[in-house]
Amino acid sequence: MAKIKVAVIFGGISGEHQLSLNSAAEIIRNIPADKYEVICIGITKKGRWLCYPGDVEDIPTGKWEYDPDCTSAFISPDPIYKGFVIIENGEVSVKKVDVVFPVLQGKFGADGTLNGLLDFSGIPYVGCGLLASASCMDKTHTHMILDDYNIKTADWRMITQREMNHLDKRCTEIADELGFPLIAKPANSGSTIGANRADNLEELEAAVKTAFSHDNKVVVEKFIIGRELEAAVFGYDTPFSSYIGEIKSCSGERECTKEKFVSENDKMEVPAQLENSVMLHIREIAVKAYKALGCKGMARIDFFMDDAGELYLNKISTMPGFTSDCIYPKLMKHLGMELPYLIDKLIEQAIDNADRNY
């Protein structure tokens, strides 16, 4: 029986390029080799697409893009080809694939841009579609949708570039409405990129200006101090949530390494020390949010719980990190889904549900 051809796309031009390389290498190492043939497509920091035929161990180091056997490659948007156009020594060919595993984080990756191109191509792909990816990346859209579904988030306000001419006035209004401390972050980026806490007006204006260097829209949120809780959601029609994990190493600070991974010096407790009814409630909220945003395949959902026991949904990541230190694989492993099995099932469901629109 012929192997399923799966293209793993990694790298990209976002600030999370390295996380993508690390995650892709882990996926390639753990993909069941008896079932899948892997085609590696890397995107450099400058945006060049390359078909990489070399050793997986050179992907995390960045050496992959200097391999002399790399060839220019890009997705054909014409669904008749269902694959990648390869350009080598002036000759053009097409490499067909059965499914794509896009392992890109941040802008021009996890924001729906690649998903839209794959929709054009007619190639099945792992994970959320264009709209869900874009809505989860844009924090203003995430807030608005969750507000509509009565899923609690931190109190928030938006600042657009046209308001920069009277930024001091706008910041004063927000401070009066929300109170300090606050956090300002780009609407579209990884939540640790360009995000800064503010404890007074001067710091708020500086934080907003920093955030604007990463995006043309800024979200200002009430800074939440409390327990940091994590859920991994998997599936299509009947998605389910993992048990809830708790990160113990960040001392209640809102922005920390949990966005990407749990390092060896960190501790994630699974399951978190919660009453059964509270655990069940958080799992239900995770699935409700997943459905509300139109997610499919997988997502990692971050929560905060303050000292009063109030739960706030912080972020939904439609393409979570996949190294052994990353939160999503750790939570799924606790359910018995080891990485090779998890990868296999993600690819299987992508193929099985390829003809369904979300």
SULMOWO-V498891 format. One record per pair of residues at least 12 apart in sequence whose ideal C-beta (glycine too) atoms are under 8 Angstrom apart, sorted by the first residue. I is the first residue (numbers start at 0). J is the second residue. D is the distance in whole Angstrom. If there is no record, write none. Layout:
# SULMOWO-V498891
i=I j=J d=D
i=I j=J d=D
This chain:
# SULMOWO-V498891
i=2 j=33 d=8
i=2 j=34 d=6
i=2 j=35 d=6
i=2 j=36 d=4
i=3 j=34 d=6
i=3 j=35 d=5
i=3 j=36 d=7
i=3 j=97 d=5
i=3 j=98 d=7
i=3 j=346 d=7
i=3 j=350 d=8
i=4 j=35 d=8
i=4 j=36 d=5
i=4 j=38 d=6
i=4 j=95 d=7
i=4 j=96 d=5
i=4 j=97 d=5
i=4 j=98 d=8
i=5 j=30 d=7
i=5 j=35 d=5
i=5 j=36 d=7
i=5 j=37 d=6
i=5 j=38 d=7
i=5 j=96 d=7
i=5 j=97 d=7
i=5 j=98 d=5
i=5 j=99 d=7
i=5 j=100 d=6
i=5 j=346 d=6
i=6 j=37 d=8
i=6 j=38 d=4
i=6 j=39 d=8
i=6 j=40 d=5
i=6 j=83 d=7
i=6 j=96 d=4
i=6 j=98 d=8
i=6 j=99 d=5
i=6 j=100 d=7
i=7 j=23 d=5
i=7 j=26 d=6
i=7 j=27 d=6
i=7 j=30 d=8
i=7 j=37 d=6
i=7 j=38 d=7
i=7 j=39 d=6
i=7 j=40 d=7
i=7 j=99 d=8
i=7 j=100 d=5
i=7 j=102 d=6
i=8 j=23 d=8
i=8 j=40 d=5
i=8 j=41 d=8
i=8 j=42 d=7
i=8 j=99 d=6
i=8 j=100 d=7
i=8 j=101 d=5
i=8 j=102 d=6
i=8 j=103 d=6
i=8 j=113 d=7
i=9 j=22 d=7
i=9 j=23 d=3
i=9 j=39 d=7
i=9 j=40 d=7
i=9 j=41 d=6
i=9 j=42 d=7
i=9 j=58 d=7
i=9 j=102 d=5
i=9 j=103 d=7
i=10 j=23 d=8
i=10 j=41 d=5
i=10 j=42 d=4
i=10 j=43 d=6
i=10 j=44 d=7
i=10 j=64 d=8
i=10 j=103 d=7
i=11 j=42 d=5
i=11 j=44 d=8
i=11 j=103 d=4
i=11 j=104 d=7
i=11 j=105 d=7
i=11 j=107 d=6
i=11 j=108 d=5
i=12 j=42 d=7
i=12 j=44 d=6
i=12 j=45 d=7
i=12 j=46 d=5
i=12 j=106 d=7
i=12 j=107 d=6
i=13 j=103 d=7
i=13 j=104 d=6
i=13 j=105 d=3
i=13 j=106 d=5
i=13 j=107 d=6
i=13 j=108 d=6
i=13 j=188 d=8
i=13 j=189 d=8
i=14 j=105 d=6
i=14 j=188 d=7
i=14 j=189 d=7
i=14 j=192 d=5
i=15 j=104 d=4
i=15 j=105 d=4
i=15 j=108 d=8
i=15 j=189 d=5
i=15 j=192 d=8
i=15 j=259 d=8
i=16 j=44 d=6
i=17 j=59 d=8
i=18 j=104 d=5
i=18 j=259 d=5
i=18 j=260 d=8
i=18 j=320 d=5
i=18 j=322 d=8
i=19 j=102 d=6
i=19 j=103 d=5
i=19 j=104 d=5
i=19 j=108 d=7
i=20 j=58 d=5
i=20 j=59 d=5
i=20 j=61 d=7
i=20 j=63 d=8
i=21 j=59 d=5
i=21 j=320 d=7
i=21 j=322 d=5
i=22 j=102 d=5
i=22 j=104 d=8
i=22 j=320 d=5
i=22 j=321 d=4
i=22 j=322 d=6
i=22 j=325 d=7
i=23 j=39 d=8
i=23 j=58 d=6
i=23 j=102 d=4
i=23 j=321 d=8
i=24 j=55 d=5
i=24 j=56 d=7
i=24 j=58 d=4
i=24 j=59 d=5
i=25 j=321 d=5
i=25 j=322 d=5
i=25 j=323 d=6
i=25 j=338 d=7
i=26 j=100 d=6
i=26 j=102 d=6
i=26 j=321 d=5
i=26 j=342 d=6
i=27 j=39 d=7
i=27 j=55 d=5
i=27 j=58 d=7
i=28 j=55 d=6
i=29 j=338 d=4
i=29 j=339 d=5
i=29 j=342 d=6
i=30 j=339 d=7
i=30 j=342 d=5
i=30 j=343 d=8
i=30 j=346 d=8
i=31 j=339 d=6
i=31 j=342 d=8
i=31 j=343 d=5
i=34 j=343 d=7
i=35 j=346 d=7
i=38 j=50 d=7
i=38 j=83 d=7
i=38 j=94 d=6
i=38 j=96 d=6
i=39 j=51 d=4
i=39 j=52 d=7
i=39 j=53 d=8
i=39 j=55 d=8
i=39 j=58 d=7
i=39 j=63 d=8
i=40 j=72 d=6
i=40 j=83 d=7
i=41 j=58 d=7
i=41 j=63 d=6
i=41 j=64 d=6
i=41 j=69 d=8
i=42 j=103 d=7
i=43 j=64 d=5
i=46 j=107 d=8
i=47 j=64 d=8
i=47 j=71 d=8
i=48 j=71 d=7
i=48 j=72 d=5
i=48 j=73 d=5
i=49 j=64 d=6
i=49 j=69 d=4
i=49 j=70 d=7
i=49 j=71 d=7
i=49 j=72 d=6
i=50 j=69 d=7
i=50 j=70 d=5
i=50 j=71 d=8
i=50 j=72 d=4
i=50 j=83 d=7
i=50 j=85 d=6
i=50 j=94 d=7
i=51 j=63 d=5
i=51 j=64 d=7
i=51 j=66 d=6
i=51 j=69 d=5
i=52 j=66 d=7
i=52 j=68 d=5
i=52 j=69 d=8
i=53 j=66 d=4
i=53 j=68 d=7
i=53 j=69 d=8
i=70 j=85 d=5
i=70 j=86 d=7
i=70 j=87 d=4
i=71 j=85 d=7
i=71 j=86 d=4
i=71 j=87 d=8
i=72 j=84 d=7
i=72 j=85 d=5
i=72 j=86 d=7
i=72 j=94 d=7
i=74 j=116 d=6
i=74 j=117 d=7
i=74 j=120 d=5
i=74 j=122 d=7
i=75 j=93 d=7
i=75 j=120 d=6
i=76 j=116 d=6
i=76 j=119 d=4
i=76 j=120 d=6
i=77 j=120 d=7
i=78 j=119 d=7
i=78 j=120 d=6
i=78 j=121 d=3
i=80 j=93 d=5
i=80 j=95 d=7
i=80 j=120 d=8
i=81 j=95 d=6
i=81 j=96 d=7
i=81 j=120 d=7
i=81 j=121 d=6
i=81 j=122 d=5
i=82 j=94 d=5
i=82 j=95 d=4
i=82 j=96 d=5
i=82 j=120 d=8
i=82 j=122 d=7
i=83 j=96 d=7
i=96 j=122 d=6
i=97 j=122 d=8
i=97 j=123 d=7
i=97 j=350 d=7
i=98 j=122 d=7
i=98 j=123 d=5
i=98 j=124 d=7
i=98 j=125 d=7
i=98 j=346 d=6
i=98 j=349 d=6
i=98 j=350 d=5
i=98 j=353 d=8
i=99 j=117 d=6
i=99 j=122 d=5
i=99 j=123 d=7
i=99 j=124 d=4
i=99 j=125 d=7
i=100 j=124 d=7
i=100 j=125 d=5
i=100 j=342 d=8
i=100 j=345 d=7
i=100 j=346 d=7
i=100 j=349 d=8
i=101 j=113 d=5
i=101 j=114 d=7
i=101 j=117 d=7
i=101 j=124 d=6
i=101 j=125 d=7
i=101 j=126 d=7
i=101 j=318 d=7
i=102 j=318 d=7
i=102 j=321 d=7
i=103 j=318 d=6
i=104 j=189 d=7
i=104 j=318 d=6
i=104 j=320 d=7
i=105 j=188 d=6
i=105 j=189 d=5
i=105 j=192 d=7
i=106 j=136 d=8
i=106 j=187 d=6
i=106 j=188 d=7
i=108 j=318 d=7
i=109 j=132 d=6
i=109 j=136 d=6
i=109 j=316 d=7
i=109 j=317 d=6
i=109 j=318 d=4
i=110 j=132 d=6
i=110 j=133 d=6
i=110 j=136 d=4
i=110 j=137 d=8
i=110 j=187 d=6
i=111 j=128 d=8
i=111 j=129 d=4
i=111 j=130 d=7
i=111 j=131 d=8
i=111 j=132 d=4
i=111 j=133 d=4
i=111 j=136 d=7
i=114 j=126 d=8
i=114 j=127 d=7
i=114 j=128 d=6
i=114 j=129 d=4
i=114 j=132 d=5
i=115 j=129 d=4
i=123 j=349 d=5
i=123 j=350 d=5
i=123 j=352 d=8
i=123 j=353 d=4
i=124 j=349 d=6
i=125 j=296 d=6
i=125 j=297 d=8
i=125 j=345 d=5
i=125 j=346 d=6
i=125 j=349 d=5
i=126 j=295 d=7
i=126 j=296 d=4
i=126 j=297 d=6
i=126 j=317 d=6
i=126 j=318 d=6
i=126 j=345 d=8
i=126 j=349 d=7
i=127 j=293 d=7
i=127 j=294 d=5
i=127 j=295 d=6
i=127 j=296 d=6
i=127 j=297 d=8
i=127 j=298 d=7
i=127 j=317 d=4
i=127 j=318 d=8
i=127 j=357 d=8
i=128 j=293 d=7
i=128 j=295 d=7
i=128 j=356 d=7
i=128 j=357 d=5
i=130 j=293 d=6
i=130 j=357 d=7
i=131 j=292 d=5
i=131 j=293 d=4
i=131 j=294 d=5
i=131 j=295 d=7
i=131 j=317 d=6
i=131 j=357 d=6
i=132 j=317 d=5
i=132 j=318 d=8
i=134 j=292 d=5
i=134 j=293 d=7
i=135 j=292 d=6
i=135 j=294 d=7
i=135 j=298 d=7
i=135 j=314 d=8
i=135 j=315 d=4
i=135 j=316 d=7
i=135 j=317 d=5
i=136 j=187 d=5
i=136 j=317 d=8
i=137 j=186 d=5
i=137 j=187 d=5
i=137 j=216 d=8
i=138 j=155 d=8
i=138 j=184 d=7
i=138 j=186 d=5
i=138 j=187 d=8
i=138 j=190 d=8
i=138 j=218 d=5
i=138 j=314 d=8
i=139 j=157 d=5
i=139 j=186 d=5
i=139 j=216 d=6
i=139 j=218 d=6
i=141 j=292 d=7
i=141 j=314 d=7
i=141 j=315 d=6
i=142 j=155 d=5
i=142 j=218 d=7
i=144 j=291 d=6
i=144 j=292 d=6
i=145 j=288 d=6
i=145 j=291 d=7
i=145 j=292 d=8
i=145 j=312 d=6
i=147 j=291 d=8
i=148 j=287 d=7
i=148 j=288 d=7
i=148 j=291 d=4
i=150 j=284 d=6
i=150 j=287 d=6
i=150 j=288 d=5
i=150 j=291 d=7
i=150 j=312 d=6
i=151 j=309 d=7
i=151 j=310 d=6
i=151 j=311 d=6
i=151 j=312 d=7
i=152 j=220 d=8
i=152 j=311 d=6
i=152 j=312 d=5
i=152 j=313 d=7
i=153 j=220 d=4
i=153 j=221 d=5
i=153 j=222 d=8
i=153 j=223 d=5
i=153 j=303 d=8
i=153 j=311 d=5
i=153 j=313 d=7
i=154 j=176 d=8
i=154 j=177 d=5
i=154 j=220 d=7
i=154 j=221 d=4
i=155 j=177 d=8
i=155 j=218 d=6
i=155 j=219 d=7
i=155 j=220 d=5
i=155 j=221 d=7
i=156 j=173 d=5
i=156 j=176 d=7
i=156 j=177 d=7
i=156 j=218 d=8
i=156 j=219 d=5
i=157 j=186 d=7
i=157 j=216 d=7
i=157 j=217 d=7
i=157 j=218 d=6
i=157 j=219 d=8
i=158 j=173 d=8
i=158 j=207 d=6
i=158 j=216 d=7
i=158 j=217 d=5
i=158 j=218 d=8
i=158 j=219 d=6
i=159 j=215 d=7
i=159 j=216 d=6
i=159 j=217 d=8
i=160 j=211 d=7
i=160 j=215 d=5
i=160 j=216 d=7
i=163 j=211 d=7
i=166 j=204 d=6
i=166 j=207 d=6
i=166 j=208 d=8
i=167 j=200 d=8
i=167 j=204 d=6
i=170 j=200 d=6
i=170 j=203 d=5
i=170 j=204 d=5
i=170 j=207 d=7
i=171 j=200 d=6
i=173 j=203 d=7
i=173 j=219 d=5
i=174 j=200 d=6
i=174 j=203 d=6
i=177 j=219 d=7
i=177 j=220 d=8
i=177 j=221 d=5
i=178 j=221 d=7
i=179 j=197 d=7
i=179 j=198 d=5
i=179 j=199 d=7
i=179 j=203 d=8
i=179 j=222 d=8
i=180 j=196 d=6
i=180 j=197 d=7
i=180 j=198 d=5
i=180 j=221 d=8
i=180 j=222 d=4
i=181 j=196 d=7
i=181 j=197 d=5
i=181 j=203 d=6
i=181 j=206 d=8
i=181 j=219 d=6
i=181 j=220 d=7
i=181 j=221 d=6
i=181 j=222 d=6
i=182 j=194 d=6
i=182 j=195 d=7
i=182 j=196 d=5
i=182 j=197 d=7
i=182 j=206 d=7
i=182 j=219 d=7
i=182 j=220 d=5
i=182 j=221 d=8
i=182 j=222 d=5
i=182 j=253 d=6
i=182 j=254 d=7
i=183 j=195 d=6
i=183 j=197 d=6
i=183 j=203 d=7
i=183 j=206 d=4
i=183 j=207 d=5
i=183 j=209 d=7
i=183 j=210 d=5
i=183 j=217 d=6
i=183 j=218 d=7
i=183 j=219 d=5
i=184 j=210 d=6
i=184 j=217 d=7
i=184 j=218 d=6
i=184 j=220 d=7
i=185 j=210 d=5
i=185 j=211 d=8
i=185 j=213 d=4
i=185 j=214 d=4
i=185 j=216 d=7
i=185 j=217 d=6
i=185 j=218 d=8
i=186 j=214 d=5
i=186 j=216 d=4
i=186 j=217 d=6
i=186 j=218 d=5
i=187 j=213 d=8
i=187 j=214 d=5
i=187 j=216 d=7
i=188 j=213 d=5
i=188 j=214 d=6
i=189 j=258 d=6
i=189 j=259 d=8
i=190 j=254 d=7
i=190 j=258 d=5
i=190 j=313 d=8
i=190 j=314 d=5
i=191 j=254 d=5
i=191 j=255 d=8
i=191 j=256 d=8
i=191 j=258 d=5
i=191 j=259 d=7
i=192 j=213 d=6
i=193 j=209 d=6
i=193 j=210 d=5
i=193 j=212 d=7
i=193 j=213 d=4
i=193 j=214 d=7
i=194 j=206 d=8
i=194 j=210 d=7
i=194 j=254 d=5
i=195 j=209 d=6
i=195 j=210 d=7
i=196 j=222 d=6
i=196 j=253 d=7
i=196 j=254 d=7
i=203 j=219 d=7
i=207 j=219 d=7
i=222 j=253 d=6
i=223 j=253 d=6
i=223 j=303 d=4
i=223 j=305 d=6
i=223 j=311 d=6
i=223 j=313 d=8
i=224 j=251 d=5
i=224 j=252 d=8
i=224 j=253 d=7
i=224 j=305 d=7
i=224 j=306 d=8
i=225 j=251 d=6
i=225 j=303 d=5
i=225 j=304 d=5
i=225 j=305 d=4
i=225 j=306 d=6
i=225 j=311 d=8
i=226 j=245 d=6
i=226 j=251 d=8
i=226 j=271 d=8
i=226 j=303 d=7
i=226 j=304 d=4
i=226 j=305 d=8
i=227 j=245 d=7
i=227 j=246 d=4
i=227 j=249 d=6
i=227 j=251 d=8
i=227 j=255 d=8
i=227 j=257 d=6
i=227 j=301 d=7
i=227 j=302 d=8
i=227 j=303 d=6
i=228 j=243 d=5
i=228 j=244 d=7
i=228 j=245 d=5
i=228 j=246 d=8
i=228 j=271 d=6
i=228 j=281 d=6
i=228 j=301 d=8
i=228 j=302 d=4
i=228 j=303 d=7
i=228 j=304 d=6
i=228 j=310 d=8
i=229 j=243 d=7
i=229 j=244 d=4
i=229 j=245 d=7
i=229 j=246 d=7
i=229 j=257 d=7
i=229 j=267 d=7
i=229 j=299 d=7
i=229 j=300 d=7
i=229 j=301 d=6
i=229 j=302 d=7
i=229 j=326 d=5
i=229 j=330 d=6
i=230 j=243 d=6
i=230 j=244 d=8
i=230 j=281 d=7
i=230 j=282 d=6
i=230 j=285 d=4
i=230 j=299 d=7
i=230 j=300 d=5
i=230 j=302 d=7
i=230 j=330 d=7
i=231 j=297 d=7
i=231 j=298 d=8
i=231 j=299 d=6
i=231 j=300 d=8
i=231 j=319 d=8
i=231 j=326 d=7
i=231 j=327 d=5
i=231 j=330 d=4
i=231 j=331 d=5
i=232 j=285 d=5
i=232 j=286 d=6
i=232 j=289 d=5
i=232 j=294 d=7
i=232 j=297 d=7
i=232 j=298 d=5
i=232 j=299 d=8
i=232 j=300 d=6
i=233 j=296 d=8
i=233 j=297 d=5
i=233 j=331 d=7
i=233 j=336 d=8
i=233 j=344 d=8
i=234 j=295 d=8
i=234 j=296 d=8
i=234 j=348 d=7
i=235 j=295 d=5
i=235 j=296 d=7
i=235 j=348 d=6
i=235 j=352 d=5
i=235 j=355 d=8
i=238 j=286 d=6
i=238 j=289 d=5
i=238 j=290 d=7
i=238 j=294 d=8
i=238 j=295 d=8
i=239 j=286 d=7
i=240 j=281 d=8
i=240 j=282 d=4
i=240 j=283 d=8
i=240 j=285 d=4
i=240 j=286 d=5
i=240 j=289 d=8
i=240 j=300 d=8
i=241 j=269 d=8
i=241 j=282 d=8
i=241 j=330 d=4
i=241 j=331 d=6
i=241 j=333 d=6
i=241 j=334 d=6
i=242 j=269 d=6
i=242 j=270 d=4
i=242 j=271 d=8
i=242 j=278 d=7
i=242 j=282 d=8
i=242 j=330 d=7
i=242 j=333 d=6
i=242 j=334 d=7
i=243 j=269 d=8
i=243 j=270 d=6
i=243 j=271 d=5
i=243 j=273 d=6
i=243 j=278 d=6
i=243 j=281 d=5
i=243 j=282 d=7
i=243 j=302 d=8
i=244 j=267 d=5
i=244 j=268 d=7
i=244 j=269 d=4
i=244 j=270 d=7
i=244 j=271 d=6
i=244 j=326 d=7
i=244 j=329 d=7
i=244 j=330 d=5
i=244 j=333 d=8
i=245 j=267 d=7
i=245 j=268 d=5
i=245 j=269 d=8
i=245 j=271 d=4
i=245 j=272 d=7
i=246 j=261 d=7
i=246 j=265 d=7
i=246 j=266 d=7
i=246 j=267 d=5
i=246 j=326 d=8
i=247 j=265 d=7
i=247 j=266 d=4
i=247 j=267 d=7
i=247 j=268 d=6
i=248 j=261 d=8
i=248 j=264 d=7
i=248 j=265 d=4
i=248 j=266 d=6
i=249 j=265 d=8
i=253 j=303 d=7
i=253 j=313 d=8
i=257 j=301 d=7
i=257 j=326 d=7
i=258 j=314 d=8
i=258 j=316 d=8
i=259 j=320 d=5
i=259 j=325 d=7
i=260 j=320 d=6
i=260 j=322 d=6
i=260 j=324 d=4
i=260 j=325 d=5
i=260 j=326 d=7
i=261 j=324 d=6
i=261 j=325 d=7
i=261 j=326 d=6
i=261 j=329 d=7
i=262 j=324 d=6
i=263 j=324 d=7
i=267 j=326 d=7
i=267 j=329 d=6
i=269 j=329 d=7
i=269 j=330 d=6
i=269 j=333 d=5
i=270 j=333 d=8
i=277 j=308 d=8
i=280 j=310 d=8
i=281 j=302 d=6
i=281 j=310 d=6
i=284 j=302 d=8
i=284 j=310 d=7
i=284 j=312 d=7
i=285 j=300 d=5
i=285 j=302 d=8
i=288 j=300 d=6
i=288 j=312 d=6
i=288 j=315 d=6
i=289 j=315 d=7
i=292 j=315 d=6
i=293 j=357 d=5
i=294 j=315 d=7
i=294 j=317 d=6
i=295 j=352 d=7
i=295 j=357 d=5
i=296 j=345 d=6
i=296 j=348 d=7
i=296 j=349 d=6
i=297 j=317 d=8
i=297 j=319 d=7
i=297 j=327 d=7
i=297 j=345 d=6
i=298 j=315 d=5
i=298 j=316 d=6
i=298 j=317 d=5
i=298 j=319 d=7
i=299 j=315 d=7
i=299 j=316 d=4
i=299 j=319 d=4
i=299 j=326 d=6
i=299 j=327 d=5
i=299 j=330 d=8
i=300 j=312 d=7
i=300 j=314 d=7
i=300 j=315 d=5
i=300 j=316 d=8
i=301 j=313 d=4
i=301 j=314 d=5
i=301 j=315 d=8
i=301 j=316 d=8
i=321 j=338 d=8
i=323 j=338 d=8
i=328 j=341 d=7
